[in-house]
């Protein structure tokens, strides 16, 4: 597990830590998490998540009711007294904890969706979510240092007809990643 992921909560006792650790273990065996960013133009995201600008950013259309907006906080939430918590209060509590991250991650502008984990890929042991009406691939942004090109991307996803493919570049006068407009330099 990633440090502090699902741990936006403070633990006053050893017992509370153990209770939460067991809950997270059970939760992560049943549910997976897919994370998205609202903005692909941040160079830090490209550095952290796209192999130092050599990777891709995928743009999706996802129904808003399938997404949870991450809330960035300075402090962790107090651990609740679960024995005195009414069952109707558990869902909002869980949603708050699952969508809480430390304020320094705010640059990500993260949105999340949780999925039931059903079958593992037989070869890799990993879980995958197929593209469908709730996860529609609409854009691919080729990183400014990537060796990939549009033809290779189209061959990997031949069934997606109206896929927008653009090449990114570093901005000339700001700290942004922008669309390469010079057609000769697009891949």
ZIKAHU-V493264 format. One record per backbone hydrogen bond with DSSP energy under -1.0 kcal/mol. CO is the residue of the C=O (numbers start at 0). NH is the residue of the N-H. E is the energy in kcal/mol with one decimal. If there is no record, write none. Layout:
# ZIKAHU-V493264
[[CO/NH/E] [CO/NH/E]]
This chain:
# ZIKAHU-V493264
[[1/4/-2.0] [3/6/-2.2] [7/76/-2.6] [12/16/-1.7] [13/17/-2.4] [14/18/-2.6] [15/19/-2.4] [16/20/-2.7] [17/21/-2.3] [18/22/-2.2] [19/23/-2.9] [20/24/-2.2] [21/25/-2.3] [22/26/-3.1] [23/27/-2.7] [26/30/-2.8] [29/116/-3.1] [31/114/-2.2] [33/112/-1.9] [35/110/-2.3] [40/176/-2.5] [41/45/-1.5] [42/46/-2.0] [43/47/-2.7] [44/48/-3.2] [45/49/-1.3] [45/52/-1.4] [49/54/-2.4] [52/144/-2.3] [54/142/-2.4] [56/140/-3.0] [58/137/-2.9] [58/138/-1.7] [60/135/-2.2] [62/65/-2.3] [63/66/-1.7] [67/111/-2.7] [70/100/-2.3] [72/102/-2.3] [76/9/-3.9] [79/81/-1.2] [85/88/-1.9] [88/92/-1.6] [89/93/-3.0] [90/94/-2.7] [91/95/-2.2] [92/96/-2.2] [93/97/-2.8] [94/98/-1.1] [96/99/-1.1] [98/70/-3.6] [100/72/-2.8] [101/104/-2.3] [102/105/-1.9] [104/107/-2.3] [105/108/-1.5] [108/37/-1.9] [109/69/-2.3] [110/35/-2.9] [111/67/-2.7] [112/33/-2.6] [114/31/-3.1] [120/124/-2.6] [125/120/-3.6] [131/134/-1.3] [135/60/-2.5] [137/163/-2.5] [138/58/-3.4] [139/165/-2.5] [140/56/-2.1] [141/167/-3.0] [142/145/-1.8] [148/152/-1.9] [149/153/-2.9] [150/154/-1.9] [151/155/-1.2] [152/156/-1.4] [156/159/-1.4] [163/139/-2.8] [165/141/-3.3] [166/179/-3.4] [168/177/-3.0] [175/170/-2.7] [177/168/-2.4] [181/184/-1.9] [186/149/-2.9]]
